[in-house]
Amino acid sequence: MNKYYFILVLGITSLKGYAQTPPPAVTAPPEKEWEISFYGFVRTDYIWDTRKSVMAREYQLNLFPLDEVLDADGKDINAVGQSNFLSVTSRVGVKVKGPNVWGAKTSSVLEGDFYGNVEGSSIGMLRLRQAYVNMDWSKTSLTMGQTWYPQFIPECFPGVANFNTGIMFNPFGWATQVKLKQMLSKQLSVTFAAYKEREYPTAAAGTVATGTQNAASINSALPSLDAQLQYKGKNVLLGLGAEYKSLQPLTVFNNKATTEKVNSSSVFGYAKYSNDKIAIKAYGISGGNLNNLVMLGGYTGTVTNGIQTYNPVKTSAFWLDVASNGKTIAPGLFFGYTKNSGSNTAATDFPSIYMRGITVTGTNSAATARVVDNVWRASARVDFKKNKFRISPELEYTGATWGKADLFGEANGDKKEVGNLRAMVSCVYAF
């Protein structure tokens, strides 16, 4: 009996001592100084068109249908079907978060795809999309590097299946820039940006070798300047912005040094409403020399006293996109319209009109030209989604009105509307 009593007392004493011993301290894992994550997608587009169009990069990116051109028998040589299968829009990127710098959280993005930079010579090759560093304080952030044009709003752009992302109606492209964003309240912010054009440049002027595709921006000491006010609530996004740019197309004209600039401004606004079931987005922009945004427009050149001066061609555009936010099936509709309103000053001749959407035949005073008056597009799509995989069939009709050009770069007669119906299926596997 004494033996069992002794064992019982010993066990109770041991448990009591264990209970009084504090558990070992749990130390939090040290905060990672660097965090690196990869992202991207593999994408293949299957495309069928009913008409030849102005396109880019292996005829994947359609802008607007080509004008009617009749052969000797009166047959329109551009009214022919085309098709293409492509995977060049597949994308890869890396996001990096690093240690704080001067009290700011730091992060960066390096992103590319296989779309190439120049038509013909670099198609299918890796190109730089984004490469920037962001410094984020509590109410202020500073972005340095190449990212979206300030007029392109990542939170508010068309959700179309086509890789054109609403191009011709919505600004598109990236530029190397410095951007400062200041929060005025939890919902309201103001952003200032200065940038230089790169991959999508303003149209080149003259016949003098410029040395680079974006020489007009390089020749100008003043970068393009952009300001934007944005309200961001739970379900609503509203924004209003303006831009001023001063570009110098040439440094030499007719063997004379020149500092003539093409000065232009633009305004833009956007709105978005989104909840669990639906997303409604709209955008509008109006201004001069919007060529670098992959839109209609450019500028005219007038020779005075042996020197060429420049005036911007005005373009206006808007679009509306309505889509479901369904998790597995999400239909959507898009409509866009853009108008070429010409320049305030006549060009010396048609070869001195530097803009997207014009075809010039002949040279100097003997030249004639046809120009796009307006373009509109309507499309319907359905996104079928499962985990990281998406299949999106889409029907898209793009209509363009071409007309006889005057020296202001505007269509003033002999107008003809042509259209292209694009049927496509986009397959995307994201990671």
C-alpha positions in Angstrom: 0.0 0.0 0.0 2.8 2.4 0.9 4.4 1.6 -2.4 1.2 2.7 -4.4 0.8 5.8 -2.2 4.4 6.8 -2.9 3.9 6.5 -6.6 0.7 8.5 -6.5 2.3 11.4 -4.6 5.3 11.4 -6.9 3.0 11.6 -10.0 0.9 14.5 -8.6 4.1 16.4 -7.6 5.5 16.0 -11.2 2.3 17.2 -12.8 2.2 20.2 -10.4 5.7 21.1 -11.3 5.0 20.8 -15.0 1.9 23.0 -14.7 4.0 25.7 -13.0 6.7 25.7 -15.8 5.8 28.3 -18.4 5.6 27.1 -22.0 8.6 28.0 -24.2 8.3 31.5 -25.8 7.0 31.5 -29.3 9.0 33.8 -31.5 7.6 35.3 -34.7 9.5 34.3 -37.8 11.8 37.1 -38.9 10.2 39.4 -41.5 11.3 38.6 -45.0 13.6 41.2 -46.4 12.7 40.2 -50.0 9.6 38.6 -51.5 9.7 37.5 -55.1 6.7 36.1 -57.0 6.2 35.1 -60.7 3.0 35.5 -62.7 1.8 35.5 -66.3 -0.3 33.4 -68.7 -0.1 31.3 -71.8 -2.5 32.6 -74.4 -3.5 31.4 -77.8 -5.9 33.4 -80.1 -7.8 31.8 -83.1 -8.9 34.6 -85.4 -11.0 34.9 -88.5 -11.7 38.2 -90.4 -14.0 39.0 -93.3 -12.0 41.9 -94.6 -8.4 43.2 -94.7 -7.7 45.7 -92.0 -5.0 48.0 -90.7 -3.2 45.6 -88.3 0.0 45.2 -86.4 2.3 42.4 -85.2 1.6 39.4 -87.5 -1.9 40.7 -88.3 -3.0 40.0 -84.7 -4.0 43.5 -83.6 -6.8 44.9 -85.8 -7.3 48.7 -85.8 -9.8 49.5 -88.6 -10.8 48.0 -92.0 -9.0 49.2 -95.1 -10.6 51.5 -97.6 -12.3 50.2 -100.7 -9.8 49.7 -103.6 -11.2 48.6 -106.9 -9.3 46.5 -109.4 -9.6 46.7 -113.2 -12.8 44.7 -113.1 -14.4 46.8 -110.3 -13.8 44.3 -107.6 -12.8 45.4 -104.1 -9.3 43.9 -103.5 -9.6 44.4 -99.7 -12.9 42.5 -99.4 -11.3 39.2 -98.7 -11.3 37.0 -95.7 -8.2 36.2 -93.5 -7.4 34.1 -90.5 -4.5 33.5 -88.1 -3.6 31.5 -85.0 -1.1 33.1 -82.6 0.4 32.7 -79.1 2.7 35.7 -79.1 0.7 37.5 -76.5 1.7 35.0 -73.8 3.1 36.9 -70.9 5.5 36.5 -68.0 6.3 38.8 -65.1 8.0 39.0 -61.7 7.0 41.1 -58.7 9.5 42.0 -56.0 9.0 43.5 -52.6 12.1 44.7 -50.8 13.2 46.5 -47.6 11.9 50.0 -46.8 13.7 52.9 -48.3 13.5 56.3 -46.5 10.4 55.2 -44.7 8.6 53.9 -47.8 7.5 50.4 -48.7 9.2 49.4 -51.9 8.1 47.1 -54.7 8.9 46.6 -58.4 7.5 44.9 -61.5 9.4 43.5 -64.5 7.0 42.2 -67.2 7.3 41.1 -70.8 5.6 39.2 -73.6 6.5 37.9 -77.1 4.8 40.5 -79.2 8.0 42.2 -80.5 8.7 45.9 -80.8 8.8 46.7 -84.5 6.7 45.2 -87.3 8.5 42.7 -89.4 12.0 42.6 -87.8 11.1 41.6 -84.2 7.8 39.8 -84.3 7.6 36.9 -81.9 10.5 38.2 -79.8 10.5 39.2 -76.2 9.6 42.8 -75.5 9.5 44.9 -72.4 6.0 45.8 -71.2 6.6 47.1 -67.7 9.7 47.8 -65.6 9.1 50.1 -62.7 9.9 50.7 -59.0 7.2 52.0 -56.6 7.9 53.7 -53.3 4.8 53.9 -51.0 4.5 56.1 -48.0 1.2 56.2 -46.0 -0.4 58.8 -48.2 2.1 59.4 -51.0 3.5 57.1 -53.6 6.2 57.6 -56.2 6.5 55.4 -59.4 9.6 55.4 -61.5 10.0 53.4 -64.7 8.0 52.1 -67.6 4.3 51.4 -67.0 1.0 52.3 -68.5 0.4 55.7 -70.1 -1.3 57.9 -67.5 -4.4 58.0 -69.8 -4.8 54.2 -69.6 -6.6 53.3 -66.4 -5.8 49.7 -65.2 -9.0 49.7 -63.0 -11.2 50.9 -65.9 -10.5 49.5 -69.4 -12.6 47.3 -71.8 -12.9 43.7 -70.8 -13.0 42.5 -74.4 -11.5 39.1 -75.4 -9.6 40.7 -78.3 -6.1 41.6 -77.5 -6.8 45.1 -78.8 -8.2 46.0 -75.4 -10.5 48.6 -76.9 -7.6 50.2 -79.0 -8.7 53.1 -81.2 -11.2 54.1 -78.5 -9.2 53.6 -75.3 -5.6 54.8 -75.0 -3.1 52.0 -75.0 0.6 51.6 -74.4 3.4 52.1 -71.9 5.9 54.9 -71.4 8.9 55.6 -69.2 7.8 58.1 -66.6 7.9 59.5 -63.1 4.5 59.5 -61.4 3.6 61.0 -58.0 0.3 60.1 -56.3 -1.1 61.9 -53.3 -4.0 60.7 -51.3 -6.3 63.7 -50.3 -8.6 61.4 -48.3 -9.3 57.7 -48.1 -11.2 57.9 -51.4 -9.8 60.9 -53.3 -6.4 61.1 -54.8 -4.5 63.4 -57.2 -1.7 62.1 -59.6 0.9 64.0 -61.5 3.1 62.3 -64.2 5.8 63.2 -66.6 6.7 60.8 -69.4 8.5 60.1 -72.6 7.0 58.1 -75.5 8.7 54.8 -76.3 7.2 51.8 -78.1 4.1 53.7 -79.5 5.5 57.0 -80.8 4.0 60.1 -82.4 4.1 59.9 -86.3 7.4 60.9 -87.8 7.6 64.0 -90.0 9.5 64.8 -93.2 12.0 62.6 -95.1 15.0 63.5 -93.0 16.4 60.4 -91.1 15.4 60.9 -87.5 17.6 58.0 -86.1 14.8 56.6 -83.8 11.1 56.0 -84.0 10.4 58.3 -81.1 12.7 61.2 -82.2 9.9 63.8 -81.8 9.8 63.1 -78.0 13.6 62.9 -77.6 14.0 66.2 -79.5 11.8 67.9 -77.0 13.4 68.9 -73.7 9.9 69.1 -72.0 8.3 65.7 -71.2 4.6 65.2 -71.7 2.8 66.3 -68.5 -0.3 64.7 -67.1 -2.6 65.4 -64.1 -5.5 63.3 -62.8 -8.1 63.5 -60.0 -9.6 60.1 -59.0 -12.4 59.1 -56.6 -12.4 55.4 -55.6 -15.2 54.1 -53.4 -16.4 50.6 -52.6 -18.4 50.1 -55.9 -17.6 53.3 -57.8 -14.6 54.7 -59.6 -14.6 58.2 -61.1 -11.7 60.1 -62.7 -10.9 63.2 -64.6 -7.6 64.1 -66.2 -5.7 66.5 -68.6 -2.5 66.4 -70.5 -0.1 68.8 -72.2 2.7 67.7 -74.6 5.1 69.6 -76.7 7.0 67.5 -79.3 9.7 68.5 -81.8 9.4 66.3 -85.0 12.6 67.6 -86.6 15.8 69.4 -85.8 16.6 70.1 -89.4 14.3 71.0 -92.3 15.5 72.1 -95.8 19.0 72.2 -94.5 18.0 74.7 -91.8 18.1 74.2 -88.1 14.6 74.2 -86.6 13.0 74.1 -83.1 9.4 74.1 -84.2 7.1 72.1 -81.9 3.7 70.5 -82.2 1.9 71.5 -79.1 -1.3 69.8 -78.0 -3.5 69.1 -75.1 -6.2 66.6 -74.2 -8.8 65.9 -71.5 -10.2 62.5 -70.5 -12.7 61.1 -68.0 -13.9 57.7 -66.9 -16.4 56.0 -64.6 -16.9 52.5 -63.3 -19.6 50.8 -61.2 -19.0 47.2 -60.1 -20.7 44.8 -57.6 -20.8 41.0 -57.3 -23.0 40.6 -60.4 -22.1 43.3 -62.9 -19.5 45.8 -64.0 -20.3 48.9 -66.0 -17.4 51.0 -67.4 -17.2 54.1 -69.6 -14.4 56.3 -70.9 -14.1 59.4 -73.0 -11.1 61.4 -74.4 -10.7 64.4 -76.7 -7.6 66.2 -77.8 -4.9 66.8 -80.3 -2.1 64.4 -81.6 -3.3 61.3 -79.9 -1.3 59.1 -82.3 1.0 57.8 -79.6 -2.0 56.3 -77.8 -2.7 54.1 -80.8 -5.7 56.2 -81.7 -6.6 58.3 -84.8 -4.9 61.7 -85.2 -1.5 63.2 -85.5 -0.6 66.6 -86.9 -0.2 68.7 -90.1 2.9 70.5 -91.4 2.9 73.9 -93.0 6.0 75.4 -94.7 6.5 79.1 -94.0 9.7 80.9 -94.9 11.4 77.6 -95.6 10.6 76.2 -92.1 7.8 73.7 -91.4 5.4 74.5 -88.5 2.9 72.1 -87.0 -0.6 71.9 -85.8 -2.3 68.9 -84.1 -5.2 66.9 -85.6 -8.1 66.6 -83.1 -9.6 63.3 -82.2 -12.5 62.4 -79.9 -13.4 58.9 -78.7 -15.6 57.2 -76.1 -16.5 53.6 -75.2 -18.9 51.7 -73.0 -18.5 48.2 -71.6 -21.1 46.1 -69.7 -20.1 42.7 -68.4 -21.2 40.1 -65.9 -19.0 39.4 -62.9 -20.0 35.7 -62.9 -17.4 33.3 -61.5 -17.8 30.6 -64.1 -19.7 32.2 -67.0 -19.4 36.0 -67.7 -21.0 37.5 -70.9 -20.1 41.1 -71.9 -20.9 43.8 -74.5 -18.7 46.6 -75.8 -19.3 49.6 -78.0 -16.8 52.3 -79.0 -16.7 55.3 -81.4 -14.0 57.7 -82.5 -14.0 60.7 -84.8 -11.3 62.6 -86.7 -12.0 66.3 -86.6 -8.9 67.5 -88.5 -6.4 70.3 -87.8 -7.0 74.0 -87.4 -4.3 74.8 -90.0 -4.0 73.4 -93.5 -1.0 71.4 -94.5 1.2 72.5 -97.3 0.5 69.2 -99.2 -0.8 65.8 -98.4 2.6 64.3 -97.7 2.8 66.9 -94.9 -0.1 65.3 -93.0 1.4 63.0 -90.4 -1.3 61.0 -88.8 -2.8 57.5 -88.4 -5.7 56.7 -90.7 -4.5 58.4 -94.0 -3.3 57.0 -97.3 -1.5 59.3 -99.7 -1.0 58.6 -103.4 1.5 60.6 -105.4 4.0 63.2 -104.2 4.1 66.9 -103.4 1.4 69.0 -105.0 0.3 66.1 -107.3 -0.6 63.9 -104.3 -4.1 62.9 -103.3 -5.3 61.3 -100.1 -8.0 59.3 -98.4 -8.6 59.6 -94.7 -10.6 57.9 -92.0 -13.5 60.1 -90.8 -14.8 57.8 -88.0 -14.5 54.3 -86.7 -17.0 52.4 -84.5 -16.9 48.9 -83.0 -19.4 46.6 -81.3 -18.6 43.3 -79.8 -20.2 40.5 -77.7 -18.2 37.9 -75.7 -18.6 35.2 -73.2 -15.9 34.2 -70.7 -16.0 30.5 -69.6 -13.8 30.2 -66.5 -12.6 27.3 -64.5 -9.8 27.8 -61.9 -6.9 29.5 -63.8 -8.2 28.5 -67.3 -10.5 30.7 -69.5 -12.0 30.3 -73.0 -13.6 33.4 -74.5 -15.4 33.3 -77.8 -16.1 36.8 -79.2 -17.8 38.4 -82.2 -16.6 41.9 -83.1 -17.7 44.2 -85.9 -15.6 47.2 -86.8 -16.9 49.8 -89.2 -14.8 52.7 -90.7 -15.9 55.6 -92.9 -13.2 56.7 -95.4 -13.4 59.9 -97.4 -11.5 62.2 -99.7 -9.0 64.1 -97.5 -8.6 67.9 -97.5 -5.4 69.6 -96.4 -6.7 69.8 -92.8 -6.6 66.0 -92.6 -10.3 65.7 -92.5 -12.7 63.7 -94.7 -14.8 66.2 -96.8 -16.4 64.1 -99.6 -16.7 60.8 -101.4 -17.3 58.9 -98.2 -17.5 55.2 -98.1 -18.2 52.9 -95.1 -16.5 49.5 -94.9 -16.6 46.9 -92.2 -14.9 43.9 -90.9 -16.4 41.1 -88.8 -13.9 39.3 -86.6 -14.8 36.0 -85.0 -12.2 34.8 -82.5 -11.6 32.4 -79.6 -9.1 33.3 -76.9 -7.7 30.5 -74.6 -5.8 31.7 -71.5 -4.1 29.7 -68.8 -2.9 32.0 -66.0 -0.3 31.3 -63.4 
